[in-house]
Amino acid sequence: MQHDRRRFVRGIALSGLHRSPACFAISYFRAFVIDIRTVSSFSRTQEKVFASPGELRAAVRAGRFAGQTAGQCPGYVQTNVVILPAEYADEFAEFCGANDRPCPLVAMTSPGDPRLPDVAADADLRTDVPRYRVFRGGAADRVEPTDIRGLWRDDFVGFLLGCSFTFEAALVAAGLRVRHIDEGRNVPMYRTNRPCRSAGRFAGPLVVSMRPYRRDQINEVVRITGEFPRMHGAPVHVGDPAAIGIADITKPDFGDAVTIHEDELPVFWACGVTPQLALVAAKPEIAITHSPGHMFVTELRDEAFREVVHIAS
């Protein structure tokens, strides 16, 4: 079964299949209760911007860096992290396959093995994420550790999911500045009223990240981010936050609010925090994720995940 599951997941991660819009059905879904106020706020200014993922991970491992990772290691893939007991792994893989806009699967570990040699030769999932969230029975601990070696189990399976931080370098290169990076903040993230497809015990609402842009910039923003389908791809919504169940754009459920100018519209992307709300429904005895905005940085290049469509003239 383990061999079949890994082959199934590899197929999802490498083929980019199942890009179904079903996750974005318009029917209302009651959001699961989670204490979002426990999410740590990070320093408004980073002490250092790392160019090398290896240097950043070494700093994280040594306890010298525990901040959010937006703007770090430009040109390299950042990922969301979900760590689960093996008995939940098949169902979670199915959840990712059914909802691959918010949960695009990049890699997974073998049970009990925290290493990820295909994405970063020296990496260790127990120490190389700046800040973790620990869920027990679906509830998040108030304390967010920076090292989970003491919690690691022989049956843990780690999943890496694509992250929109990956396409931000391409936006900046095109002259489309990213507000939360400019303001030294975490990206704002919101739960919506759009349900994801359920898979076994996993179910929950779509979570979105937001970046504001002017109307004349939006077509280019959509084009560029759409070239990264395994990093959440093009936006799922532009404009009125209330249309997707967001009552107050100035009060994100995760991350930090950013400035939205009068000539700008909020642009929303599917977000890899979505699985954290699905954990609330699944209620595993224990599960571990990254803290929102505090990603695992790989050695993979972002251009390897860019799918540019050339149209013949």
C-alpha positions in Angstrom: 0.0 0.0 0.0 2.8 2.4 0.8 4.4 1.8 -2.6 1.1 2.4 -4.3 0.4 5.6 -2.3 3.8 7.1 -3.2 3.3 6.3 -6.8 -0.1 7.9 -6.7 1.2 11.0 -5.0 4.1 11.3 -7.4 1.6 11.2 -10.2 -0.2 14.1 -8.7 2.9 16.1 -8.0 4.5 15.6 -11.4 1.6 15.6 -13.8 -0.3 18.6 -12.5 -3.6 16.7 -13.0 -7.0 17.3 -11.2 -7.1 21.1 -11.7 -10.8 21.0 -11.0 -12.6 24.1 -10.1 -14.9 22.1 -7.8 -13.0 23.4 -4.7 -14.4 26.8 -5.5 -18.1 25.9 -5.4 -20.2 28.9 -4.3 -22.2 27.1 -1.6 -21.7 28.4 1.9 -19.4 26.3 4.3 -19.2 27.1 7.9 -15.6 27.7 8.8 -14.1 25.4 11.5 -13.2 27.2 14.7 -9.5 27.7 15.2 -7.7 30.1 17.5 -6.1 32.3 14.9 -4.8 34.7 17.5 -2.2 32.2 18.5 -0.4 32.8 15.2 2.8 34.7 16.0 3.4 38.1 14.5 6.9 38.5 13.2 9.3 41.4 13.2 8.3 44.2 10.8 11.8 44.2 9.3 13.9 41.2 8.5 17.4 41.3 10.0 18.8 39.6 6.9 17.6 38.6 3.4 19.2 35.2 2.5 20.1 34.5 -1.1 21.0 30.8 -0.5 18.4 28.3 0.8 21.1 26.3 2.4 22.2 29.3 4.4 18.7 30.1 5.4 18.0 26.6 6.6 21.3 26.5 8.5 20.3 29.7 10.3 16.8 28.3 11.1 18.4 25.0 12.4 20.8 27.0 14.6 18.0 29.1 16.0 19.3 32.3 14.4 16.2 32.9 12.2 12.6 32.3 13.0 10.8 34.9 10.9 8.5 34.7 7.9 10.1 33.9 4.6 8.4 36.2 2.0 11.2 37.7 -0.1 13.8 35.2 1.1 15.9 33.3 -1.3 14.5 34.8 -4.5 14.4 32.3 -7.4 13.9 29.2 -5.2 10.7 27.3 -4.4 9.1 27.7 -1.0 6.6 25.2 0.3 3.9 24.7 2.8 4.4 21.8 5.2 2.0 19.2 6.6 3.2 16.3 8.8 0.7 13.5 9.7 0.7 10.0 11.1 0.9 7.4 8.3 -2.7 6.3 8.9 -3.9 9.6 7.5 -1.5 9.9 4.6 -3.6 8.2 1.9 -6.7 10.4 2.7 -4.6 13.5 2.8 -3.0 12.7 -0.5 -6.6 12.3 -1.9 -7.6 15.6 -0.4 -4.6 17.2 -2.2 -5.5 15.6 -5.5 -9.1 16.8 -5.2 -8.1 20.3 -4.3 -4.8 21.0 -6.1 -5.2 24.7 -6.4 -4.8 25.3 -2.6 -2.9 22.0 -2.1 -0.5 21.4 -5.0 1.7 18.5 -3.9 5.4 18.9 -4.6 7.0 16.1 -2.5 6.4 13.7 0.4 8.6 11.7 2.7 8.7 8.0 3.5 7.1 7.2 6.9 9.5 8.2 9.7 12.0 9.8 7.5 12.4 13.6 7.9 14.8 14.0 5.0 13.9 15.3 1.5 17.0 14.6 -0.7 15.1 15.3 -3.9 14.3 18.9 -2.9 17.2 19.8 -0.6 20.0 17.3 0.1 20.8 18.4 3.7 17.3 19.3 4.8 15.6 18.0 7.9 11.8 18.7 8.3 12.2 18.5 12.1 14.5 21.6 12.3 14.4 23.5 9.0 11.1 25.3 9.2 11.3 28.7 10.9 8.2 28.1 13.0 5.8 25.2 13.4 2.2 24.8 14.4 1.2 21.7 16.4 -2.3 20.3 16.2 -3.6 17.9 18.8 -7.1 16.4 18.1 -7.7 19.2 15.6 -6.8 22.1 18.0 -3.7 24.2 17.5 -1.3 24.6 20.4 -0.8 28.2 21.6 3.0 27.8 21.5 4.7 27.5 18.1 8.0 25.6 18.4 11.0 26.2 16.2 12.2 22.6 16.5 10.1 19.4 16.5 12.7 16.7 17.0 11.1 16.0 20.4 7.7 15.4 18.8 8.9 13.4 15.8 7.4 9.9 15.4 8.4 6.9 13.3 5.0 6.9 11.6 5.1 10.6 10.5 4.8 11.3 6.8 5.7 14.8 5.6 4.1 16.6 2.7 5.4 19.7 0.8 2.8 21.8 -1.0 3.5 24.6 -3.4 3.5 28.2 -2.1 2.7 31.5 -3.7 5.8 33.0 -2.3 7.5 31.1 -5.2 6.0 33.3 -7.9 6.6 36.6 -6.1 10.1 36.9 -7.6 8.6 36.7 -11.1 6.1 39.4 -10.2 8.8 41.7 -8.9 11.0 41.0 -12.0 8.1 42.2 -14.1 7.8 45.5 -12.1 4.8 44.3 -10.1 5.8 45.0 -6.6 4.5 42.8 -3.7 3.0 44.9 -1.0 3.6 42.7 2.0 7.3 42.4 1.1 7.6 46.2 0.7 6.0 46.7 4.0 8.0 44.0 5.8 4.9 42.0 6.7 3.5 38.6 6.4 1.1 38.0 3.5 -2.6 38.5 4.6 -4.6 35.3 4.5 -8.4 34.8 4.9 -10.7 31.9 5.2 -13.6 32.0 2.7 -17.1 30.6 2.3 -16.0 28.3 -0.5 -15.7 24.7 0.5 -13.1 22.3 -0.7 -13.9 18.8 -1.9 -13.8 16.4 1.1 -11.6 13.3 1.1 -12.2 10.8 3.9 -11.9 12.7 7.2 -10.5 15.8 5.5 -12.8 18.7 4.7 -12.8 22.5 5.2 -13.1 25.9 3.6 -10.7 27.4 1.1 -8.1 29.8 2.5 -6.8 32.6 0.2 -3.8 34.9 0.3 -4.2 38.5 -0.9 -2.0 41.0 -2.8 -3.4 44.4 -4.0 -2.8 45.7 -7.6 -4.2 48.4 -9.8 -6.7 47.5 -12.4 -4.2 48.1 -15.2 -1.8 45.6 -13.6 -4.2 42.8 -13.0 -4.1 41.1 -16.5 -0.3 40.9 -16.2 -0.5 39.6 -12.6 -3.0 36.9 -13.8 -0.7 35.9 -16.7 2.5 35.6 -14.6 1.0 33.8 -11.7 -0.9 31.5 -14.0 2.4 30.2 -15.3 3.0 28.6 -11.9 0.1 26.2 -11.6 1.9 24.1 -9.0 2.4 27.2 -6.8 -1.3 28.0 -6.6 -1.5 29.5 -10.2 -3.7 32.3 -11.2 -6.0 34.2 -8.8 -9.3 32.6 -7.8 -11.0 35.9 -7.2 -10.5 39.6 -7.9 -12.4 42.4 -6.2 -15.2 42.4 -3.6 -14.0 40.4 -0.6 -17.6 39.9 0.6 -18.3 37.8 -2.5 -16.1 35.0 -1.0 -17.2 35.5 2.6 -14.5 37.9 3.8 -16.2 40.4 6.1 -13.3 42.8 6.8 -10.3 42.9 4.5 -8.4 44.8 7.2 -8.6 41.9 9.6 -6.9 38.8 8.0 -7.4 35.5 9.7 -3.7 34.7 9.3 -0.7 37.0 8.6 -0.9 40.7 8.6 -3.0 43.4 7.0 -1.3 45.5 4.3 -2.1 48.8 2.7 -4.6 48.8 -0.1 -4.6 52.1 -2.1 -7.8 53.7 -3.5 -6.9 52.8 -7.1 -6.2 49.1 -6.2 -8.3 46.0 -6.0 -7.6 43.0 -3.7 -6.4 40.0 -5.7 -6.9 36.6 -4.0 -5.0 33.3 -4.6 -5.7 29.8 -3.2 -3.5 29.3 -0.2 -1.6 26.4 1.4 -3.0 27.2 4.8 -6.2 25.5 3.6 -5.0 22.1 4.9 -4.6 23.5 8.4 -8.4 24.0 8.6 -8.9 20.5 7.1 -6.9 19.2 10.0 -9.5 20.7 12.3 -12.1 18.4 10.7 -9.9 15.3 10.5 -8.8 15.6 14.2 -5.7 13.4 14.1 -4.1 12.7 17.5 -1.2 14.9 16.4 -0.3 16.8 13.2 2.4 19.4 12.5 2.4 22.2 9.9 4.4 25.3 9.2 3.2 28.4 10.9 1.5 30.6 8.2 4.1 32.5 6.3 7.0 30.6 7.8 7.8 28.3 4.9 10.2 25.5 4.1 12.7 26.7 1.5 13.9 24.2 -1.0 16.9 24.0 -3.5 14.4 23.7 -6.4 14.4 26.6 -8.8 11.2 28.5 -9.4 11.7 28.4 -13.2 11.4 24.6 -13.1 7.8 25.1 -12.1 7.0 27.8 -14.6 4.8 26.7 -17.5 4.9 29.3 -20.2 2.4 28.9 -23.1 3.8 30.3 -26.3 1.0 31.3 -28.8 2.1 31.2 -32.4 1.5 34.5 -34.3 
